Amino acid sequence: MPEPIILLVEDEPLVLLVAQDALEAGGYTVLPVQVASEALSLLDSRHTELSGLVTDIRLPGGADGWEIAPTCSGAQGGPADRLHDRRQCG
């Protein structure tokens, strides 16, 4: 049985690294990207089904996490998990 594949979208390198390490320790294959446009391009070009999405909300690259999530769900038919922008949590 193949490992589940997670698309991880986070613009802060340290947060990306920590999240990637945690997901990989949990048995996931992680596709890490730092900008929304790269995530959207990857979703358009992938032929392998993703198991999930972990994304920051505020991202550089012309789109944000809210725009990536429906694209991932619509393209792959699976649920999307979201990491909310910590600056919005008070």
Summary of the structure (lengths in Angstrom):
residues: 90
radius of gyration: 12.3
end to end distance: 41.4
largest distance: 41.4
contacts: 260
relative contact order: 0.22
helix: 42%
strand: 16%
